[in-house]
Amino acid sequence: MKKVLILCASPRKESNTMQVLEECAKTIEENGIETEIISIRQMKIRSCIACGKCSEIHECALNDGVNEIIEKIKRIRWLHCWIPSLLWNCTWRFDVRTAKDWNG
């Protein structure tokens, strides 16, 4: 079955980003494709600590919610990630999460 997973990284509960994603999901579903929206707003996803455990146990050792998202990603056909731009910057949470990944 075709499925679209949509990740919303907006820190706001009833954000403009979520409203757009809900409309997108509605349109996608009207075309016969199942959708699921996951908001990471309340998740405490940590940055990678480069422990290397993932290569041994085949999942993140931090067990902070990322493993559940990864399992869903494995079963879908399309993935859409939405990160709102506030004052021409990524949201704080996403920016902090990716800074270590990009800078080692």
SVG drawing of the C-alpha trace seen along z (x, -y; Angstrom):
<svg xmlns="http://www.w3.org/2000/svg" viewBox="-11 -37 44 43">
<polyline fill="none" stroke="black" stroke-width="0.4" points="0.0,0.0 1.2,-3.5 1.7,-5.6 3.1,-9.1 4.7,-9.9 4.8,-13.6 7.1,-14.9 6.3,-18.3 9.1,-20.0 7.1,-23.1 7.5,-23.9 3.9,-25.4 0.9,-23.3 -1.6,-24.7 1.0,-26.1 0.6,-27.3 2.9,-24.5 0.6,-21.9 -2.4,-23.5 -0.7,-23.3 0.3,-19.7 -3.2,-18.7 -4.5,-20.2 -1.8,-18.4 -2.7,-15.1 -6.3,-15.6 -5.5,-16.1 -3.2,-13.1 -5.8,-10.9 -8.5,-12.1 -6.2,-10.6 -6.2,-7.2 -2.9,-7.4 -2.7,-6.8 -1.0,-9.5 0.3,-9.9 1.5,-13.1 4.0,-12.9 4.7,-16.0 8.0,-16.0 7.0,-19.1 6.9,-17.3 9.6,-14.7 12.9,-15.0 15.0,-13.9 18.7,-14.3 21.6,-14.9 23.7,-11.9 26.5,-11.3 28.5,-9.2 28.6,-6.2 28.5,-3.7 25.9,-1.5 23.6,-1.8 26.0,0.3 25.9,3.1 22.2,3.1 20.7,1.7 18.8,-1.1 19.7,-4.3 20.8,-3.6 19.4,-6.9 15.9,-5.5 14.4,-9.0 11.6,-8.3 13.8,-8.2 13.6,-4.4 9.8,-4.5 10.0,-7.1 12.7,-5.1 10.5,-2.0 7.7,-3.9 10.0,-5.3 11.0,-1.8 7.4,-1.0 6.5,-4.0 6.9,-5.1 7.3,-8.9 8.6,-11.0 8.0,-14.8 9.7,-16.8 8.5,-20.3 10.5,-22.7 9.0,-26.2 11.2,-29.2 10.9,-31.7 12.6,-35.0 14.6,-33.3 16.0,-30.6 15.1,-27.0 13.2,-26.5 15.5,-26.2 14.9,-22.5 15.8,-21.5 18.7,-23.8 20.3,-22.4 19.7,-18.8 21.4,-19.3 24.3,-21.6 26.3,-18.7 25.5,-16.5 26.9,-19.1 29.9,-20.1 31.0,-16.7"/>
</svg>
